Amino acid sequence: MKTTRILAALAAAGVAASLAACSGAGGGTAGQAAQHSDTLAVGTMTVAQSLDPTQASGSALPYYQAVYDTLILRKADGTFAPMLATAWTYDATSTKLSLTLRSGVTFSDGTAFDATAVKKNLEAFAKGGGGSATQLASLKTVKVTDPTHVVVELKQPDPALLFSLSDAAGLMASPAKIGSKDLATNPDGTGPYTLDTGKTAIGSKYVYARKADYWGDKAPYTTLSISSFDNENAIVNGLKTGQLNTAVLQTVDQQIAAEADTKLTQQKFEFDFQGILLFDRVGAVNKALADPRVRQAINDGIDRDALLQGLRQGRGTATSQIWGTDTPGYDKALDDAYPYDPDKAKQLLADAGYADGFTLTLPAMAGITTDAMTSALTTQLAKVGITLKWDQLDGATALQKIFRDRAYAGMVMNLGQSSNAWNLVQTAILPGTFNPFGYTDDTVKSLSAKLLTDDESATATDAGALNKHVVEDAWFAPFYRMTYTLVTDPTVTATTQSGMAVPSIYDYQPAS
């Protein structure tokens, strides 16, 4: 799952089940199949805390896509196509992006979509403090040329900008509503649907009605509902009883449960990796982690194949890299960079001055770490002399202690593997949320700088070199890429979405 989905889940921890036993999902009642010909009912574990697009992120995007168009459309295969922007070009320095905008489009409140609306949206997103605000971290200014032309000026080149404008940063809201608290529950966009507030239960179920005067192709469903749950068992029950049409399943037991129903179609894909993020490469909280040999020893002491089999019944791919198979710079050989070798791990620790081992304290959080996982990791690393201790954290304190107080040297985490190399570098490598201690080195600085101005072929080369460097220097201790399952009932066809853990709303069609 995408980074921001985890953060949202942590922030929302403790929220009660949104739809007990799936009742009402998709417009049906218990034991009664919903009418699927006109309605698409989606089940998800992701909660949308607000429909203000400045707060949009990750796997919550479908909630927003229903009512807000993006400037650029990212198709299922990851390629870009016109949406509210019909054309775009960079200048020679790659710091000015000129956009040609679609004319004749209006927001639901009747306000015209134009260059001024784009300027106000981009500036609000950059300053909005949402989970994806860093997508516009390089924004310098937005200049309006005329109603259908705008120039986005950057402080430095941003190779992920087009991706971002097809993602959360590109969502366009009515400029008359930007900054209003009302936008959180009464969205106002140019999208194919409007929120049916009478049928919506904010925080649990969102129902959207097809817009009759949408500027683009008519949406294939008259009604779209997205319902959030606090467990996948409820989602599978909804799929089996016909109250839900589709969902992405992460947990192995629920994937197996869905597979037992022959009426449901399964599409398997990989998006997230799971592993230990070794934050403290400066040794501020745990001195031992400042030595790369210690971080390498952690990697050598983890039996990835055993974890994959024991925790996910083999559903995934063991890996030592955080680059995904669709990320430029991915190197299949790096999946096996750290074969299980406890003797080598012991020697590395001894060489680093920790022949008697050391203690590493990590946070344990519901929804990320399980008892089986903490037990397996504790047992494996104990064999090489590393004592793992686990602090049980609840959702109310997790964000504060991990990301603001920087109380831990690392954590077990699921992170999405972006199809855009710079997006991944910004998220996981450069100083920021997942590099809270701000550690870097000359190689990372040099290769990151090159990526800013690389063409496509050079990006693959430099991103590959950066990938290899952080693997060899053991910035992370990944376990595996996780196999997820996109489940659909017989009435729906769907396509997995490049760059997202869930399909876009555009990726669903009625089955013929």
C-alpha positions as CSV (number, residue, x, y, z in Angstrom):
1,M,0.0,0.0,0.0
2,K,1.1,3.5,-0.7
3,T,3.0,5.4,2.0
4,T,0.2,7.8,2.7
5,R,-2.3,5.1,3.2
6,I,-0.3,3.8,6.1
7,L,0.0,7.3,7.6
8,A,-3.8,7.8,7.2
9,A,-4.4,4.4,8.8
10,L,-2.3,5.2,11.8
11,A,-3.9,8.6,12.2
12,A,-7.3,6.9,12.0
13,A,-6.5,4.0,14.3
14,G,-9.2,3.4,16.9
15,V,-12.1,4.4,14.6
16,A,-15.0,2.0,14.9
17,A,-16.0,-0.3,12.1
18,S,-17.7,1.7,9.5
19,L,-20.1,-0.8,8.2
20,A,-20.8,-3.7,10.6
21,A,-21.1,-7.0,8.7
22,C,-21.2,-5.1,5.4
23,S,-24.8,-4.1,5.9
24,G,-25.9,-1.5,3.4
25,A,-22.7,-1.7,1.2
26,G,-23.6,-1.2,-2.4
27,G,-27.2,-0.5,-1.7
28,G,-28.2,-4.0,-0.7
29,T,-29.4,-5.5,2.6
30,A,-27.9,-8.6,4.3
31,G,-28.2,-11.6,2.1
32,Q,-29.7,-9.6,-0.8
33,A,-27.5,-8.9,-3.9
34,A,-27.2,-5.3,-4.9
35,Q,-28.3,-4.2,-8.4
36,H,-25.0,-4.1,-10.2
37,S,-26.1,-3.0,-13.7
38,D,-26.1,0.7,-12.7
39,T,-24.0,0.6,-9.4
40,L,-20.4,-0.1,-8.7
41,A,-19.8,-0.9,-5.1
42,V,-16.2,-0.8,-3.9
43,G,-14.9,-2.1,-0.6
44,T,-11.7,-0.7,0.9
45,M,-9.7,-0.6,4.1
46,T,-8.7,3.0,3.4
47,V,-10.6,5.8,5.1
48,A,-11.1,9.2,3.6
49,Q,-10.9,11.7,6.5
50,S,-11.7,14.6,4.3
51,L,-12.7,15.2,0.7
52,D,-10.8,18.4,0.6
53,P,-8.3,17.6,-2.3
54,T,-5.4,19.2,-0.4
55,Q,-5.7,16.2,1.9
56,A,-5.8,13.6,-0.8
57,S,-3.2,10.8,-0.9
58,G,-2.4,7.3,-1.9
59,S,-5.1,4.7,-1.9
60,A,-7.7,7.2,-0.9
61,L,-7.6,8.7,-4.4
62,P,-10.7,7.0,-5.8
63,Y,-12.8,8.9,-3.2
64,Y,-11.5,12.1,-4.8
65,Q,-11.4,11.0,-8.5
66,A,-15.1,10.6,-8.4
67,V,-15.7,14.3,-8.0
68,Y,-12.4,15.9,-9.0
69,D,-10.6,15.6,-12.3
70,T,-6.9,15.8,-12.4
71,L,-4.9,18.1,-14.7
72,I,-3.3,15.0,-16.3
73,L,-4.8,11.5,-16.6
74,R,-2.6,8.6,-15.6
75,K,-3.8,5.5,-17.5
76,A,-3.7,2.0,-16.1
77,D,-0.4,1.3,-17.8
78,G,1.2,4.4,-16.3
79,T,1.2,6.5,-19.4
80,F,-0.1,10.0,-19.4
81,A,-3.0,11.4,-21.3
82,P,-4.9,14.8,-21.5
83,M,-7.6,15.5,-18.9
84,L,-8.2,19.1,-17.7
85,A,-4.8,19.9,-19.3
86,T,-4.9,19.1,-23.1
87,A,-1.1,19.6,-23.7
88,W,2.1,20.3,-21.7
89,T,5.7,21.2,-22.5
90,Y,8.8,21.9,-20.5
91,D,11.4,24.6,-21.2
92,A,15.0,23.7,-21.8
93,T,15.8,23.9,-18.0
94,S,12.9,21.6,-17.1
95,T,11.9,24.2,-14.4
96,K,9.0,25.7,-16.3
97,L,6.0,23.5,-17.3
98,S,3.5,25.2,-19.7
99,L,0.0,23.8,-19.6
100,T,-2.8,24.3,-22.1
101,L,-6.1,23.9,-20.4
102,R,-9.4,22.6,-21.6
103,S,-12.0,25.3,-22.2
104,G,-15.7,25.2,-21.5
105,V,-15.5,23.2,-18.3
106,T,-17.2,24.3,-15.1
107,F,-17.2,23.1,-11.5
108,S,-20.4,21.8,-9.9
109,D,-21.1,25.3,-8.5
110,G,-21.0,26.8,-11.9
111,T,-17.6,28.4,-11.5
112,A,-15.5,28.2,-14.7
113,F,-12.4,26.0,-14.8
114,D,-9.5,28.2,-16.0
115,A,-5.9,29.1,-15.4
116,T,-6.7,31.1,-12.2
117,A,-8.4,28.0,-10.8
118,V,-5.3,26.0,-11.5
119,K,-3.1,28.5,-9.8
120,K,-5.2,28.6,-6.7
121,N,-5.4,24.8,-6.5
122,L,-1.7,24.2,-6.8
123,E,-0.8,26.9,-4.3
124,A,-3.4,25.6,-1.8
125,F,-2.1,22.0,-2.2
126,A,1.5,22.9,-1.7
127,K,0.6,24.8,1.5
128,G,-2.2,22.5,2.7
129,G,-0.1,20.2,4.9
130,G,-1.7,17.0,3.5
131,G,0.0,13.6,3.3
132,S,1.1,14.2,-0.3
133,A,1.9,17.9,-0.1
134,T,5.6,17.1,-0.8
135,Q,4.5,16.3,-4.4
136,L,4.7,20.1,-4.9
137,A,7.7,20.7,-2.7
138,S,9.6,22.2,-5.7
139,L,6.8,24.6,-6.6
140,K,8.1,28.2,-6.9
141,T,5.2,30.0,-8.5
142,V,2.2,29.6,-10.9
143,K,1.9,32.2,-13.6
144,V,-1.4,32.8,-15.5
145,T,-0.8,33.6,-19.1
146,D,-4.5,33.7,-20.2
147,P,-7.6,31.7,-19.2
148,T,-6.4,28.6,-20.9
149,H,-2.6,28.8,-20.4
150,V,-0.6,28.6,-17.2
151,V,3.1,28.1,-16.4
152,V,4.2,26.1,-13.4
153,E,7.6,27.4,-12.3
154,L,9.8,25.2,-10.1
155,K,12.7,25.9,-7.8
156,Q,14.5,22.9,-9.4
157,P,13.6,20.2,-11.9
158,D,11.1,17.7,-10.6
159,P,11.1,14.4,-12.6
160,A,7.9,13.3,-10.8
161,L,5.8,16.4,-11.6
162,L,3.7,14.9,-14.4
163,F,3.1,11.9,-12.1
164,S,2.0,14.2,-9.3
165,L,-0.3,16.2,-11.6
166,S,-2.0,12.9,-12.4
167,D,-2.1,12.1,-8.7
168,A,-3.2,14.0,-5.6
169,A,-1.5,17.3,-6.6
170,G,-3.5,17.5,-9.9
171,L,-7.0,17.3,-8.4
172,M,-8.9,20.5,-9.2
173,A,-11.5,22.0,-6.8
174,S,-13.7,25.1,-7.3
175,P,-11.6,28.1,-6.5
176,A,-14.7,29.5,-4.8
177,K,-14.5,26.7,-2.2
178,I,-10.8,26.4,-1.7
179,G,-9.9,27.1,2.0
180,S,-13.5,26.4,3.1
181,K,-14.0,23.8,5.8
182,D,-17.2,22.8,3.8
183,L,-15.0,21.3,1.1
184,A,-14.2,18.4,3.4
185,T,-17.8,17.0,3.3
186,N,-19.2,18.8,0.2
187,P,-16.7,18.4,-2.6
188,D,-17.0,20.7,-5.6
189,G,-15.1,19.6,-8.7
190,T,-15.4,19.0,-12.4
191,G,-15.4,15.2,-12.1
192,P,-17.8,12.6,-13.5
193,Y,-19.8,12.3,-10.2
194,T,-21.2,14.5,-7.5
195,L,-21.4,13.3,-3.8
196,D,-24.9,12.2,-2.8
197,T,-24.8,13.7,0.7
198,G,-28.2,12.2,1.6
199,K,-26.9,8.6,1.1
200,T,-23.3,9.3,2.4
201,A,-22.1,8.5,5.9
202,I,-18.9,10.6,6.2
203,G,-16.0,8.4,7.3
204,S,-17.6,5.1,6.3
205,K,-19.6,5.1,3.1
206,Y,-19.6,7.6,0.2
207,V,-22.2,7.5,-2.5
208,Y,-21.7,9.3,-5.7
209,A,-24.3,10.1,-8.4
210,R,-23.3,10.4,-12.1
211,K,-23.2,13.9,-13.4
212,A,-25.5,14.4,-16.3
213,D,-23.6,17.3,-17.8
214,Y,-20.0,16.0,-17.4
215,W,-17.7,17.5,-20.0
216,G,-16.0,14.1,-20.8
217,D,-17.1,10.6,-21.5
218,K,-20.1,9.5,-19.5
219,A,-19.2,7.4,-16.5
220,P,-20.2,3.7,-17.0
221,Y,-22.1,3.6,-13.7
222,T,-25.0,5.8,-12.6
223,T,-24.0,5.3,-9.0
224,L,-20.6,4.7,-7.4
225,S,-20.3,3.8,-3.7
226,I,-17.0,3.4,-1.8
227,S,-17.3,1.8,1.6
228,S,-14.5,1.6,4.2
229,F,-14.1,-1.3,6.6
230,D,-11.8,-2.0,9.5
231,N,-11.2,-5.7,8.5
232,E,-11.0,-7.6,5.3
233,N,-13.3,-10.4,6.5
234,A,-16.2,-8.0,6.3
235,I,-15.1,-7.1,2.8
236,V,-15.0,-10.7,1.6
237,N,-18.4,-11.3,3.1
238,G,-19.7,-8.4,1.1
239,L,-18.1,-9.8,-2.1
240,K,-19.6,-13.2,-1.5
241,T,-23.1,-11.9,-0.7
242,G,-23.2,-9.5,-3.6
243,Q,-23.2,-6.3,-1.5
244,L,-19.8,-5.4,-3.0
245,N,-18.6,-5.7,-6.6
246,T,-14.9,-5.3,-6.1
247,A,-12.0,-4.8,-3.6
248,V,-8.3,-5.2,-3.2
249,L,-7.3,-7.8,-0.6
250,Q,-4.0,-7.8,1.2
251,T,-4.2,-10.4,3.9
252,V,-3.5,-14.0,2.9
253,D,-6.4,-15.6,4.8
254,Q,-8.9,-13.4,3.1
255,Q,-7.3,-13.9,-0.3
256,I,-7.8,-17.6,0.2
257,A,-11.4,-17.1,1.4
258,A,-12.2,-15.1,-1.8
259,E,-10.6,-17.7,-3.9
260,A,-12.9,-20.3,-2.5
261,D,-15.8,-18.5,-4.2
262,T,-15.7,-19.6,-7.9
263,K,-17.9,-16.7,-8.9
264,L,-15.2,-14.2,-8.0
265,T,-12.3,-13.3,-10.3
266,Q,-8.8,-12.8,-8.9
267,Q,-6.0,-10.6,-10.4
268,K,-2.7,-10.8,-8.5
269,F,-0.2,-8.0,-8.4
270,E,2.7,-6.6,-6.4
271,F,2.9,-3.1,-5.2
272,D,4.1,-2.8,-1.6
273,F,7.3,-4.1,0.0
274,Q,7.4,-4.9,3.7
275,G,10.5,-4.7,5.8
276,I,12.5,-2.7,8.4
277,L,13.2,0.9,7.6
278,L,16.5,1.6,9.3
279,F,16.0,5.3,10.0
280,D,18.9,5.9,12.3
281,R,21.8,5.8,10.0
282,V,23.4,8.6,12.0
283,G,23.4,6.7,15.3
284,A,21.3,9.3,17.2
285,V,19.0,6.8,19.0
286,N,21.0,3.6,18.5
287,K,24.7,4.1,18.0
288,A,25.2,0.7,16.4
289,L,23.1,1.5,13.3
290,A,25.6,4.2,12.3
291,D,27.9,1.5,11.2
292,P,26.9,0.0,7.8
293,R,28.3,-3.4,8.8
294,V,25.7,-3.5,11.5
295,R,22.9,-2.7,9.1
296,Q,24.3,-5.3,6.7
297,A,24.4,-7.8,9.6
298,I,20.6,-7.2,10.1
299,N,20.0,-8.0,6.5
300,D,22.2,-11.1,6.5
301,G,20.4,-12.3,9.7
302,I,16.9,-12.2,8.2
303,D,15.6,-15.4,6.5
304,R,13.4,-13.8,3.9
305,D,12.1,-17.0,2.4
306,A,11.1,-18.3,5.8
307,L,9.3,-15.0,6.6
308,L,7.5,-15.1,3.2
309,Q,6.4,-18.6,3.7
310,G,5.5,-18.3,7.3
311,L,3.7,-15.0,7.2
312,R,2.2,-14.9,3.7
313,Q,2.2,-18.6,2.6
314,G,4.6,-17.7,-0.1
315,R,2.4,-14.9,-1.6
316,G,5.0,-12.5,-2.7
317,T,8.7,-12.3,-3.7
318,A,11.6,-12.2,-1.3
319,T,13.7,-9.1,-1.9
320,S,16.6,-7.0,-0.6
321,Q,15.7,-3.8,-2.5
322,I,12.9,-1.3,-2.1
323,W,12.8,-0.6,-5.8
324,G,9.7,-2.3,-7.4
325,T,9.7,-4.2,-10.7
326,D,8.1,-1.2,-12.5
327,T,10.5,1.4,-11.0
328,P,13.3,2.6,-13.3
329,G,16.5,1.3,-11.8
330,Y,15.1,-2.0,-10.6
331,D,17.7,-4.8,-10.7
332,K,16.4,-8.3,-10.3
333,A,19.9,-9.4,-9.0
334,L,19.4,-7.2,-6.0
335,D,16.4,-9.2,-4.8
336,D,19.0,-11.7,-3.7
337,A,21.7,-9.3,-2.4
338,Y,21.4,-10.6,1.2
339,P,20.9,-14.4,1.2
340,Y,20.3,-15.7,4.7
341,D,23.8,-16.1,6.2
342,P,23.8,-15.9,10.1
343,D,27.5,-16.7,10.3
344,K,28.4,-13.7,8.1
345,A,26.1,-11.6,10.2
346,K,27.9,-12.6,13.3
347,Q,31.2,-11.8,11.7
348,L,30.1,-8.4,10.6
349,L,28.9,-7.5,14.1
350,A,32.2,-8.6,15.5
351,D,34.1,-6.5,13.0
352,A,31.9,-3.5,13.9
353,G,32.7,-4.0,17.6
354,Y,29.5,-5.7,18.6
355,A,30.7,-9.3,19.1
356,D,28.4,-9.5,22.1
357,G,25.5,-8.2,20.1
358,F,23.3,-5.2,20.7
359,T,19.7,-4.4,21.4
360,L,17.3,-2.8,18.9
361,T,14.0,-1.4,20.0
362,L,11.2,-1.1,17.4
363,P,7.6,0.0,17.5
364,A,4.9,-2.5,17.1
365,M,1.6,-1.3,15.6
366,A,-1.7,-3.1,14.9
367,G,-2.3,-3.4,11.2
368,I,1.5,-3.4,10.4
369,T,3.2,-5.7,12.8
370,T,1.6,-9.0,13.8
371,D,2.6,-11.3,16.7
372,A,3.8,-13.9,14.2
373,M,6.0,-11.3,12.5
374,T,7.5,-9.9,15.7
375,S,8.1,-13.5,17.0
376,A,9.8,-14.6,13.8
377,L,12.1,-11.6,13.5
378,T,13.0,-11.7,17.2
379,T,14.0,-15.4,16.9
380,Q,15.9,-14.9,13.6
381,L,18.0,-11.9,14.8
382,A,18.6,-13.4,18.2
383,K,20.6,-16.2,16.5
384,V,23.1,-13.6,15.3
385,G,23.2,-11.7,18.6
386,I,20.7,-8.9,18.0
387,T,18.1,-8.6,20.7
388,L,14.8,-7.1,19.4
389,K,12.5,-5.3,21.8
390,W,9.0,-4.2,20.7
391,D,7.1,-1.2,22.0
392,Q,3.4,-1.6,21.6
393,L,2.0,1.7,20.2
394,D,-1.6,2.8,19.6
395,G,-2.7,5.0,16.8
396,A,-3.0,8.0,19.0
397,T,0.7,8.1,19.8
398,A,2.4,6.3,16.9
399,L,2.8,9.2,14.6
400,Q,4.0,11.5,17.3
401,K,6.6,9.1,18.7
402,I,7.9,7.7,15.4
403,F,7.9,10.6,13.0
404,R,8.0,13.7,15.2
405,D,9.8,12.7,18.3
406,R,12.1,10.4,16.4
407,A,12.0,8.0,19.3
408,Y,12.9,4.9,17.3
409,A,15.9,3.9,15.2
410,G,13.6,2.2,12.7
411,M,10.3,0.5,12.2
412,V,8.6,-2.3,10.2
413,M,6.6,-0.7,7.4
414,N,4.8,-1.4,4.2
415,L,5.7,1.1,1.5
416,G,4.5,1.3,-2.1
417,Q,7.0,0.9,-4.9
418,S,6.3,3.8,-7.2
419,S,6.6,3.5,-10.9
420,N,8.4,6.9,-10.9
421,A,12.0,6.7,-9.7
422,W,12.1,10.3,-8.4
423,N,8.8,9.8,-6.5
424,L,10.4,6.8,-4.7
425,V,13.7,8.7,-4.0
426,Q,11.7,11.7,-2.6
427,T,9.6,9.4,-0.4
428,A,12.2,7.0,1.0
429,I,15.7,8.2,0.3
430,L,15.9,12.0,0.7
431,P,15.5,13.7,4.1
432,G,11.8,13.7,5.1
433,T,9.2,11.5,6.6
434,F,10.9,8.2,6.0
435,N,14.4,9.6,6.5
436,P,13.6,11.5,9.7
437,F,17.2,11.8,10.8
438,G,18.2,13.4,7.5
439,Y,21.0,11.0,6.8
440,T,22.6,11.2,3.3
441,D,26.1,10.7,1.8
442,D,28.0,12.0,-1.3
443,T,26.8,9.1,-3.5
444,V,23.2,9.8,-2.8
445,K,23.6,13.5,-3.2
446,S,25.4,13.1,-6.6
447,L,23.0,10.5,-8.1
448,S,19.9,12.4,-6.8
449,A,21.2,15.6,-8.4
450,K,21.7,13.7,-11.7
451,L,18.1,12.3,-11.6
452,L,16.8,15.8,-11.6
453,T,17.9,16.5,-15.2
454,D,18.2,12.9,-16.6
455,D,16.4,11.8,-19.7
456,E,14.6,8.5,-19.7
457,S,17.6,6.3,-20.4
458,A,19.9,8.1,-18.0
459,T,17.2,7.9,-15.3
460,A,17.3,4.1,-15.5
461,T,21.1,4.1,-15.2
462,D,21.4,6.6,-12.4
463,A,18.4,5.3,-10.5
464,G,19.9,1.8,-10.8
465,A,23.2,3.0,-9.4
466,L,21.4,4.7,-6.5
467,N,19.4,1.5,-5.8
468,K,22.5,-0.6,-5.7
469,H,24.2,1.9,-3.4
470,V,21.5,2.0,-0.8
471,V,21.2,-1.8,-0.9
472,E,25.0,-2.3,-0.4
473,D,25.0,0.4,2.3
474,A,22.0,-1.3,3.9
475,W,19.7,1.7,4.3
476,F,16.8,-0.7,4.6
477,A,16.1,-4.3,5.5
478,P,13.3,-5.4,3.1
479,F,11.6,-8.8,3.5
480,Y,9.5,-9.2,0.4
481,R,7.2,-7.7,-2.1
482,M,3.6,-8.6,-1.1
483,T,1.2,-10.1,-3.6
484,Y,-2.2,-8.4,-3.4
485,T,-5.4,-9.5,-5.1
486,L,-7.9,-7.4,-7.1
487,V,-11.2,-9.2,-6.7
488,T,-14.2,-8.6,-8.9
489,D,-17.6,-10.2,-9.2
490,P,-19.1,-11.4,-12.5
491,T,-20.6,-8.0,-13.3
492,V,-17.4,-6.0,-13.3
493,T,-14.1,-6.0,-15.2
494,A,-11.2,-4.1,-13.7
495,T,-7.5,-3.3,-14.4
496,T,-4.8,-2.8,-11.8
497,Q,-3.4,0.7,-11.8
498,S,0.3,1.5,-12.3
499,G,1.5,3.7,-9.5
500,M,-1.3,2.9,-7.1
501,A,-2.2,0.0,-4.8
502,V,-5.9,0.2,-5.9
503,P,-7.4,0.8,-9.3
504,S,-8.5,4.3,-10.3
505,I,-12.3,4.8,-10.8
506,Y,-11.6,4.9,-14.5
507,D,-10.3,1.3,-14.4
508,Y,-13.7,-0.3,-13.9
509,Q,-16.2,-1.2,-16.6
510,P,-19.4,-3.3,-16.6
511,A,-18.7,-6.9,-17.8
512,S,-20.1,-7.4,-21.3
